[in-house]
């Protein structure tokens, strides 16, 4: 028996139902794809130009459950550029966790951070030194009189220091002026300009209008080291916060960094006869013996190096996206190696 013929109306209805089902199915697939892609982007955002993967999340300056952390300003191009980010110290190539907090310069210790920040205005940028708690929340902000260049926190977290360029934007030449400040985070007492301290050289007070101070590194909550420039020379100085004195110790030292055990200073050593473009080599001074040791890094280092431990230095060099972090032994042995790309202003925590 032949099947009953299908009416034109019934055929049109069937086709419409099939079409509607197809549209709904495609819509569901599209919605799922968009949501899945958005969720993946929220979890891990692959930076432009093949940069490191970055996940948004919580960053702490306290002891992290996952072990020691490296916190730094991420220089990778993408939505998280300039944000404080973190990776495990023993796995620097891991996915970065980006905090959302942007800094030009940064340092931290004992749960206290100092963030030198740019605030972009319609006419010009302004800058602030922002003291952060362990959760990266702002505790106090101080306006800056120039472009941020150096920052440090004392081992206890009680003191924070910063240096800005009041004029000029490079240590390479002689036509620049700096201002360096120290704040006590316990009572917010601010020493706004260390140039007002008494500078002592060979037991005599330096009477000069050309004094510049930069690059503080702390020994404790009173003693610190820094660079003083005067008379065309740079000096390592020992600072006494209570006495408000800066006493010269050693010549040709810039941007000092005290080792964790307090026995050595890493610093930029100006090479005689070098050009202003590449004037420095990375050296280490033994404070007990006065012996200077050049590191194996032969390239010019324009940075205030940091100690990852008592035997290893970490410092920045120019990279494809602005800056990469490199490491080298402090005793002159070994050879430099890249620690992490697209990074600046590190702090080793935990």
C-alpha positions in Angstrom: 0.0 0.0 0.0 1.4 3.4 -0.9 2.0 5.9 2.0 -0.5 8.7 2.3 0.7 11.9 0.5 2.1 14.7 2.7 0.2 17.9 2.5 2.2 21.1 1.5 1.3 22.7 4.9 2.6 19.7 6.9 5.9 19.8 4.8 6.4 23.4 5.5 5.8 22.9 9.2 8.4 20.1 9.4 11.0 22.2 7.6 10.4 25.1 9.9 10.8 22.9 13.0 14.0 21.5 11.6 15.3 25.0 10.9 14.4 26.2 14.3 16.1 23.3 16.0 19.3 23.9 13.9 19.3 27.6 14.9 18.8 26.8 18.6 21.6 24.2 18.4 24.0 26.6 16.7 23.2 29.3 19.2 23.9 27.0 22.1 27.2 25.9 20.6 28.2 29.6 20.0 27.2 30.6 23.5 29.2 27.7 25.0 32.2 28.6 22.9 32.1 32.3 23.9 31.7 31.4 27.6 34.4 28.8 27.5 36.8 31.2 25.8 36.0 33.9 28.3 36.5 31.6 31.2 39.8 30.4 29.8 40.9 34.0 29.2 40.0 34.9 32.8 42.0 31.9 34.1 45.1 32.3 32.0 45.8 35.1 29.6 48.5 34.4 27.1 50.4 37.6 26.6 51.0 39.2 23.2 54.0 38.2 21.0 54.4 34.8 22.6 54.9 36.3 26.1 54.5 34.4 29.4 51.1 33.1 30.5 49.5 35.2 33.2 46.6 34.4 35.6 44.8 37.0 37.6 44.7 36.3 41.3 45.7 37.2 44.8 49.3 38.3 45.5 50.6 38.5 49.0 53.7 40.0 50.5 53.4 37.7 53.5 54.7 34.1 53.7 52.9 32.2 51.0 51.6 28.7 51.5 53.3 27.5 48.3 56.8 28.5 49.5 59.1 31.4 48.7 57.8 33.8 46.1 59.4 36.2 43.6 57.3 39.4 43.3 58.1 41.8 40.5 56.8 44.3 38.0 55.7 42.4 34.9 57.0 44.0 31.7 55.2 41.6 29.3 53.0 43.4 26.8 49.3 42.8 27.3 46.6 43.7 29.8 48.7 43.0 32.8 51.8 45.0 31.9 53.3 46.9 34.9 51.3 44.9 37.4 52.9 43.4 40.4 53.1 39.7 39.7 54.4 36.6 41.4 55.9 33.2 40.6 57.5 30.6 42.9 61.2 31.3 43.4 62.1 27.7 42.4 59.9 27.9 39.3 60.3 31.3 37.7 58.9 30.1 34.4 55.6 29.2 36.0 52.3 30.9 35.1 52.4 34.4 36.6 49.8 35.6 39.0 49.0 39.2 38.3 47.7 41.4 41.2 46.1 44.3 39.3 48.3 46.7 41.2 50.6 48.7 38.9 54.1 50.1 40.0 57.0 51.6 38.2 59.4 50.6 41.0 58.8 48.2 43.8 60.4 46.4 46.8 59.1 44.5 49.8 60.1 42.9 53.0 58.4 41.4 56.1 54.9 42.0 54.7 55.5 45.7 53.7 55.8 46.9 50.2 56.8 50.2 48.6 55.2 51.0 45.2 56.4 54.0 43.2 53.3 54.7 41.0 52.5 56.8 38.0 49.1 58.5 38.0 48.2 59.5 34.4 46.6 62.9 34.1 45.1 64.8 31.1 48.0 67.3 31.1 50.8 65.4 32.7 51.7 62.4 34.8 52.2 62.7 38.6 53.9 60.2 40.8 53.4 58.8 44.3 55.2 56.5 46.7 52.6 54.2 48.1 53.2 52.0 51.2 51.4 48.7 50.8 50.4 46.1 53.4 50.8 42.4 52.9 47.6 42.2 50.8 48.8 45.1 48.5 46.3 47.5 50.1 47.4 51.1 50.3 48.4 52.3 53.8 49.8 55.7 53.0 50.7 57.7 49.9 53.3 60.4 49.4 53.6 62.7 46.4 56.9 62.5 44.5 58.8 65.5 43.1 60.2 63.6 40.1 60.5 60.3 38.1 60.8 57.2 40.3 64.1 55.3 40.0 64.9 53.3 43.2 63.1 51.8 46.2 63.9 49.7 49.2 62.2 48.3 52.4 64.2 47.5 55.6 64.4 43.9 56.7 61.8 44.5 59.4 59.4 46.2 57.1 59.4 49.3 59.4 61.2 51.7 57.0 60.8 52.4 53.3 63.0 54.5 51.0 62.7 55.8 47.5 64.7 57.9 45.1 63.4 60.1 42.2 65.0 62.1 39.5 64.1 65.7 40.1 65.9 66.7 36.9 67.4 64.4 34.3 66.4 60.8 33.8 69.7 58.8 33.8 72.7 58.2 36.1 74.9 57.9 33.0 75.9 61.5 32.8 76.4 64.3 35.3 73.4 66.5 34.5 70.9 65.1 36.9 69.5 65.8 40.4 67.9 63.3 42.7 65.9 63.3 45.9 65.9 60.4 48.3 63.4 60.0 51.2 62.8 57.5 54.1 59.6 57.0 55.9 58.9 55.1 59.2 55.8 53.0 58.6 55.1 52.8 62.3 54.5 56.5 62.8 54.7 57.9 59.3 57.6 60.2 60.2 59.1 61.2 56.9 62.7 62.3 56.1 61.8 64.0 52.8 65.3 64.8 51.6 68.5 63.0 52.7 70.5 65.9 51.3 69.7 67.7 54.5 71.7 65.2 56.5 75.3 66.0 57.5 77.8 64.5 55.1 81.1 63.6 56.7 84.2 62.8 54.7 87.5 62.1 56.4 86.0 63.4 59.6 85.1 66.7 58.1 81.7 68.1 57.2 81.2 68.4 53.4 80.2 72.0 52.7 79.0 71.9 49.1 75.8 72.6 47.1 76.3 69.8 44.6 75.5 66.9 47.0 73.2 64.2 45.5 72.0 61.1 47.5 70.4 58.0 46.0 70.1 54.2 46.3 69.3 53.4 49.9 69.8 49.9 51.2 69.0 49.1 54.8 71.0 47.3 57.5 68.3 47.7 60.2 65.8 50.3 61.4 68.5 52.9 61.9 71.6 52.1 59.8 71.6 52.2 56.1 73.9 52.6 53.1 73.5 54.9 50.1 75.4 56.7 47.3 76.5 60.3 47.8 77.8 62.3 44.8 79.8 65.4 45.3 82.8 67.1 43.7 82.5 64.9 40.6 83.0 61.7 42.7 80.6 59.0 44.0 80.9 57.5 47.5 79.4 54.7 49.5 78.1 56.3 52.7 77.0 54.8 56.0 73.8 56.5 57.1 72.6 57.0 60.6 68.9 57.9 60.7 68.8 59.0 64.3 72.0 61.1 64.0 71.0 62.4 60.5 74.6 61.7 59.2 76.0 60.2 56.0 79.6 59.1 56.4 81.8 58.3 53.4 83.4 54.8 53.3 84.5 53.9 49.8 84.8 55.7 46.5 83.2 54.8 43.1 80.1 53.1 44.5 76.6 53.6 43.1 73.3 52.0 43.9 74.6 49.8 46.8 72.8 46.6 47.9 73.6 45.0 51.2 73.8 41.2 51.4 71.4 39.4 53.8 74.2 38.6 56.2 75.3 42.2 56.2 78.9 41.6 55.2 79.0 42.7 51.5 77.7 45.4 49.3 76.9 44.8 45.6 77.1 48.0 43.5 77.6 49.7 40.2 81.3 50.4 39.7 82.0 53.1 37.1 84.7 51.8 34.7 87.5 54.3 34.0 87.4 55.5 30.4 83.9 54.1 29.7 81.3 56.0 27.8 78.2 57.4 29.4 76.2 54.7 27.5 77.9 51.7 29.1 79.7 53.1 32.2 79.2 50.5 34.9 80.2 47.0 35.9 78.6 45.0 38.7 81.0 44.6 41.7 80.9 43.4 45.2 82.7 45.1 48.2 83.6 43.1 51.3 82.9 45.5 54.1 85.3 43.8 56.5 88.4 43.8 54.2 87.6 46.5 51.7 88.3 44.0 48.8 86.4 44.7 45.6 85.4 41.7 43.4 84.1 42.2 39.9 81.3 39.8 39.0 81.3 37.7 35.8 78.7 40.0 34.3 80.6 42.1 31.8 77.6 44.1 30.4 76.8 47.5 31.8 74.3 47.2 34.7 72.2 50.2 35.4 70.3 48.8 38.3 70.3 48.5 42.1 71.0 44.7 42.2 69.2 42.6 44.8 70.5 39.5 46.7 68.3 36.4 46.2 70.5 34.7 48.9 73.9 35.3 50.5 75.8 34.2 47.4 73.6 35.3 44.4 72.8 38.6 42.7 69.8 39.5 40.6 69.6 42.6 38.4 67.9 43.9 35.3 69.2 44.3 31.8 67.4 45.8 28.8 65.1 43.3 27.1 62.7 43.1 24.2 59.8 44.4 26.3 61.9 46.8 28.4 63.7 44.6 31.0 64.7 41.1 31.9 66.1 39.8 35.2 69.5 38.1 35.2 71.5 36.4 37.9 75.2 35.9 38.6 77.3 34.6 41.6 78.5 37.3 43.9 82.0 35.9 44.3 83.1 36.5 40.7 82.7 32.9 39.6 80.3 31.3 37.1 78.6 33.2 34.4 75.4 35.3 34.0 72.1 33.6 33.1 68.6 34.9 32.6 66.4 34.3 35.5 63.1 35.6 34.1 62.1 37.6 31.1 59.9 40.7 30.9 60.4 41.6 34.6 61.7 44.4 36.7 62.1 45.5 40.4 62.1 42.0 42.1 61.6 41.1 45.7 62.3 37.7 47.1 59.8 36.9 49.9 59.2 34.0 52.2 
